[in-house]
Each structure stands twice: as C-alpha cells, then as structure tokens.
C-alpha cells in the first residue's frame, strides 16, 4: 500500500498519521457514551476512504471535513466539540450557527 501524505494549510507535506486522527476523535468523544469499537470503525472508515481515493496527497481540510461528517453521524456533542476547534470559533454565535446546522440535519428546522 502506498503511503499517504497530508497537505497542511501552511503548504507543508507530512506523512499521514492514523494515530493523530484517532487521538482527535478520542478528544472529541471524551466522556461520551460511545463504544471503542465504534470509534475504531469510524477511524478505519476514514483511512479506507483516503486510501481508496487514489490520491497520495490529501488536503488537511479534506480530512477535517470527513471527520466532521463522521462525528455528526456518531455523536452530536463530539461533533460540536471538534467543529469548534476545527472551524476556529471565536464567539458564542458560532456555536448557535452550528446548532442550527445540526437541527436542520435532523429535520428540526429553525423553529423551536
């Protein structure tokens, strides 16, 4: 299997680190009631998709978006935690916008 590389926003190209991806997931899921094997499947699924893409170089943004999508399906709290760091939230309004995005995904709409 060929080695994957991550293209950072700074322009650097670094080897893909599965353990770093797994740590990011674990931090987002800290103290959440999610079984370890579900976490392992999530990480393995992302790695498999990256390997199957045919690209040796993958933008860090692509990995971040894949992880956000996976966390959104797995655990809303973990999704919000990861998104707040990944999207670099600066104010409470940013969280509100993200919650509205979650509500729309779940069919809850903006009505409350």
DRENPA-3360 file (N, C-alpha, C; in nm, 2 decimals, always signed):
BEGIN
1 = XXXXXXXX = +0.08/-0.12/+0.00/+0.00/+0.00/+0.00/+0.09/+0.13/+0.00 ~ +0.05/+0.22/-0.08/+0.13/+0.34/-0.09/+0.11/+0.43/+0.04 ~ +0.21/+0.51/+0.06/+0.20/+0.60/+0.18/+0.12/+0.72/+0.15 ~ +0.03/+0.77/+0.24/-0.05/+0.89/+0.22/+0.03/+1.01/+0.29 ~ +0.01/+1.12/+0.23/+0.06/+1.25/+0.28/-0.05/+1.35/+0.30 ~ -0.03/+1.43/+0.40/-0.13/+1.54/+0.43/-0.07/+1.67/+0.39 ~ -0.14/+1.75/+0.31/-0.10/+1.88/+0.27/-0.16/+1.98/+0.37 ~ -0.08/+2.04/+0.45/-0.12/+2.13/+0.56/-0.15/+2.26/+0.50;
9 = XXXXXXXX = -0.23/+2.34/+0.57/-0.27/+2.48/+0.52/-0.14/+2.56/+0.50 ~ -0.04/+2.54/+0.58/+0.09/+2.61/+0.56/+0.17/+2.58/+0.44 ~ +0.12/+2.47/+0.37/+0.19/+2.43/+0.25/+0.28/+2.31/+0.27 ~ +0.30/+2.28/+0.40/+0.39/+2.16/+0.43/+0.32/+2.03/+0.39 ~ +0.40/+1.93/+0.36/+0.35/+1.80/+0.32/+0.41/+1.70/+0.43 ~ +0.33/+1.64/+0.50/+0.37/+1.55/+0.61/+0.31/+1.41/+0.59 ~ +0.37/+1.30/+0.64/+0.31/+1.17/+0.63/+0.18/+1.17/+0.71 ~ +0.08/+1.10/+0.66/-0.05/+1.08/+0.73/-0.02/+1.00/+0.85;
17 = XXXXXXXX = -0.08/+1.04/+0.96/-0.06/+0.97/+1.09/-0.20/+0.93/+1.14 ~ -0.23/+0.80/+1.13/-0.35/+0.74/+1.17/-0.38/+0.76/+1.32 ~ -0.27/+0.75/+1.40/-0.28/+0.77/+1.54/-0.32/+0.92/+1.58 ~ -0.28/+1.01/+1.50/-0.32/+1.15/+1.52/-0.47/+1.17/+1.50 ~ -0.52/+1.10/+1.39/-0.66/+1.11/+1.36/-0.74/+1.04/+1.47 ~ -0.69/+0.93/+1.52/-0.76/+0.86/+1.63/-0.76/+0.94/+1.76 ~ -0.65/+1.01/+1.79/-0.65/+1.10/+1.91/-0.75/+1.21/+1.89 ~ -0.76/+1.27/+1.77/-0.86/+1.38/+1.75/-1.00/+1.33/+1.78;
25 = XXXXXXXX = -1.03/+1.21/+1.74/-1.16/+1.15/+1.76/-1.18/+1.13/+1.91 ~ -1.08/+1.07/+1.98/-1.09/+1.04/+2.12/-1.11/+1.17/+2.20 ~ -1.04/+1.28/+2.16/-1.05/+1.40/+2.24/-1.20/+1.46/+2.22 ~ -1.25/+1.45/+2.10/-1.39/+1.50/+2.08/-1.49/+1.41/+2.15 ~ -1.46/+1.29/+2.17/-1.55/+1.19/+2.23/-1.53/+1.17/+2.38 ~ -1.43/+1.25/+2.44/-1.40/+1.23/+2.58/-1.53/+1.24/+2.67 ~ -1.55/+1.14/+2.75/-1.66/+1.13/+2.84/-1.80/+1.12/+2.77 ~ -1.80/+1.07/+2.65/-1.92/+1.05/+2.58/-1.95/+0.90/+2.57;
33 = XXXXXXXX = -2.07/+0.86/+2.57/-2.11/+0.71/+2.58/-2.10/+0.65/+2.44 ~ -1.98/+0.64/+2.39/-1.96/+0.58/+2.26/-1.86/+0.46/+2.28 ~ -1.89/+0.35/+2.23/-1.81/+0.23/+2.24/-1.68/+0.24/+2.16 ~ -1.57/+0.18/+2.21/-1.44/+0.19/+2.15/-1.44/+0.13/+2.01 ~ -1.52/+0.02/+1.99/-1.52/-0.04/+1.85/-1.59/+0.05/+1.75 ~ -1.68/+0.14/+1.79/-1.75/+0.23/+1.70/-1.65/+0.34/+1.66 ~ -1.56/+0.38/+1.76/-1.46/+0.48/+1.73/-1.36/+0.42/+1.63 ~ -1.32/+0.30/+1.65/-1.22/+0.23/+1.56/-1.28/+0.22/+1.42;
41 = XXXXXXXX = -1.41/+0.18/+1.41/-1.47/+0.17/+1.28/-1.47/+0.31/+1.21 ~ -1.50/+0.41/+1.29/-1.50/+0.55/+1.23/-1.36/+0.58/+1.17 ~ -1.26/+0.56/+1.25/-1.12/+0.60/+1.21/-1.08/+0.51/+1.09 ~ -1.11/+0.38/+1.10/-1.08/+0.29/+0.99/-1.15/+0.32/+0.86 ~ -1.28/+0.37/+0.87/-1.35/+0.41/+0.76/-1.30/+0.53/+0.69 ~ -1.25/+0.63/+0.77/-1.19/+0.74/+0.71/-1.06/+0.71/+0.64 ~ -0.98/+0.63/+0.70/-0.85/+0.58/+0.64/-0.87/+0.51/+0.51 ~ -0.97/+0.42/+0.52/-1.00/+0.34/+0.39/-1.05/+0.43/+0.28;
49 = XXXXXXXX = -1.13/+0.53/+0.31/-1.18/+0.63/+0.21/-1.06/+0.70/+0.15 ~ -0.97/+0.74/+0.24/-0.85/+0.82/+0.19/-0.76/+0.73/+0.10 ~ -0.74/+0.61/+0.14/-0.66/+0.51/+0.06/-0.73/+0.48/-0.07 ~ -0.86/+0.47/-0.07/-0.93/+0.44/-0.20/-0.95/+0.56/-0.29 ~ -0.92/+0.67/-0.24/-0.94/+0.79/-0.32/-0.84/+0.80/-0.44 ~ -0.73/+0.73/-0.44/-0.64/+0.72/-0.54/-0.54/+0.84/-0.53 ~ -0.56/+0.93/-0.44/-0.46/+1.04/-0.43/-0.36/+1.01/-0.32 ~ -0.24/+1.04/-0.34/-0.13/+1.01/-0.24/-0.13/+1.13/-0.15;
57 = XXXXXXXX = -0.16/+1.25/-0.20/-0.16/+1.37/-0.12/-0.31/+1.41/-0.09 ~ -0.34/+1.44/+0.04/-0.47/+1.47/+0.08/-0.46/+1.60/+0.16 ~ -0.55/+1.70/+0.13/-0.55/+1.82/+0.20/-0.60/+1.80/+0.34 ~ -0.54/+1.87/+0.44/-0.59/+1.86/+0.58/-0.73/+1.90/+0.59 ~ -0.78/+1.99/+0.51/-0.92/+2.03/+0.51/-1.01/+1.91/+0.47 ~ -0.97/+1.83/+0.38/-1.05/+1.71/+0.34/-1.06/+1.62/+0.45 ~ -0.96/+1.59/+0.52/-0.96/+1.50/+0.64/-1.05/+1.56/+0.75 ~ -1.04/+1.69/+0.77/-1.12/+1.76/+0.87/-1.27/+1.75/+0.84;
65 = XXXXXXXX = -1.30/+1.77/+0.72/-1.44/+1.76/+0.67/-1.50/+1.62/+0.69 ~ -1.41/+1.52/+0.65/-1.45/+1.38/+0.66/-1.48/+1.35/+0.81 ~ -1.39/+1.39/+0.89/-1.41/+1.37/+1.03/-1.53/+1.44/+1.09 ~ -1.55/+1.56/+1.05/-1.68/+1.63/+1.10/-1.80/+1.56/+1.06 ~ -1.81/+1.51/+0.93/-1.92/+1.44/+0.88/-1.94/+1.31/+0.96 ~ -1.84/+1.24/+0.99/-1.85/+1.11/+1.06/-1.89/+1.14/+1.21 ~ -1.84/+1.24/+1.27/-1.88/+1.27/+1.41/-2.02/+1.32/+1.41 ~ -2.07/+1.39/+1.31/-2.20/+1.44/+1.31/-2.30/+1.32/+1.31;
73 = XXXXXXXX = -2.26/+1.21/+1.25/-2.35/+1.09/+1.25/-2.33/+1.01/+1.38 ~ -2.22/+1.02/+1.44/-2.19/+0.94/+1.56/-2.24/+1.00/+1.69 ~ -2.21/+1.13/+1.71/-2.24/+1.19/+1.84/-2.24/+1.34/+1.82 ~ -2.35/+1.41/+1.84/-2.37/+1.55/+1.82/-2.27/+1.63/+1.91 ~ -2.25/+1.59/+2.03/-2.17/+1.67/+2.12/-2.02/+1.66/+2.07 ~ -1.98/+1.54/+2.03/-1.84/+1.53/+1.98/-1.82/+1.61/+1.85 ~ -1.93/+1.61/+1.77/-1.93/+1.69/+1.65/-1.91/+1.84/+1.68 ~ -1.98/+1.89/+1.78/-1.97/+2.03/+1.82/-1.84/+2.06/+1.87;
81 = XXXXXXXX = -1.78/+1.97/+1.96/-1.65/+1.99/+2.02/-1.55/+2.00/+1.91 ~ -1.55/+1.91/+1.81/-1.45/+1.91/+1.71/-1.46/+2.03/+1.62 ~ -1.59/+2.06/+1.58/-1.61/+2.17/+1.49/-1.57/+2.30/+1.55 ~ -1.59/+2.32/+1.68/-1.55/+2.44/+1.74/-1.40/+2.47/+1.73 ~ -1.32/+2.36/+1.74/-1.17/+2.38/+1.72/-1.14/+2.39/+1.57 ~ -1.19/+2.30/+1.49/-1.16/+2.29/+1.35/-1.20/+2.42/+1.28 ~ -1.32/+2.47/+1.31/-1.36/+2.59/+1.24/-1.32/+2.72/+1.31 ~ -1.24/+2.70/+1.42/-1.18/+2.81/+1.50/-1.29/+2.91/+1.54;
89 = XXXXXXXX = -1.39/+2.86/+1.62/-1.49/+2.95/+1.67/-1.43/+3.06/+1.76 ~ -1.49/+3.18/+1.75/-1.44/+3.30/+1.83/-1.55/+3.35/+1.92 ~ -1.67/+3.32/+1.90/-1.78/+3.38/+1.98/-1.89/+3.28/+1.99 ~ -1.98/+3.30/+2.09/-2.09/+3.21/+2.12/-2.19/+3.20/+1.99 ~ -2.20/+3.30/+1.91/-2.28/+3.29/+1.80/-2.24/+3.18/+1.70 ~ -2.11/+3.15/+1.70/-2.06/+3.04/+1.61/-2.12/+2.91/+1.66 ~ -2.13/+2.89/+1.79/-2.19/+2.77/+1.84/-2.34/+2.76/+1.80 ~ -2.41/+2.87/+1.81/-2.55/+2.88/+1.77/-2.57/+2.84/+1.63;
97 = XXXXXXXX = -2.49/+2.90/+1.54/-2.50/+2.86/+1.40/-2.48/+2.71/+1.38 ~ -2.38/+2.65/+1.44/-2.36/+2.51/+1.43/-2.48/+2.43/+1.48 ~ -2.54/+2.47/+1.59/-2.65/+2.40/+1.64/-2.77/+2.41/+1.54 ~ -2.79/+2.52/+1.48/-2.89/+2.53/+1.38/-2.86/+2.44/+1.26 ~ -2.73/+2.42/+1.23/-2.70/+2.33/+1.12/-2.73/+2.19/+1.16 ~ -2.71/+2.15/+1.29/-2.75/+2.02/+1.34/-2.90/+2.00/+1.33 ~ -2.97/+2.10/+1.38/-3.12/+2.09/+1.38/-3.17/+2.07/+1.24 ~ -3.11/+2.14/+1.14/-3.16/+2.12/+1.00/-3.13/+1.98/+0.95;
105 = XXXXXXXX = -3.01/+1.93/+0.99/-2.98/+1.79/+0.95/-3.08/+1.69/+1.01 ~ -3.13/+1.71/+1.13/-3.22/+1.62/+1.19/-3.36/+1.65/+1.15 ~ -3.38/+1.75/+1.07/-3.52/+1.78/+1.03/-3.59/+1.87/+1.13 ~ -3.52/+1.92/+1.23/-3.58/+2.00/+1.33/-3.61/+2.14/+1.29 ~ -3.54/+2.19/+1.18/-3.56/+2.32/+1.13/-3.52/+2.42/+1.24 ~ -3.55/+2.55/+1.21/-3.51/+2.66/+1.30/-3.62/+2.69/+1.40 ~ -3.74/+2.63/+1.38/-3.85/+2.65/+1.48/-3.82/+2.58/+1.61 ~ -3.84/+2.65/+1.72/-3.81/+2.58/+1.84/-3.92/+2.60/+1.94;
% end
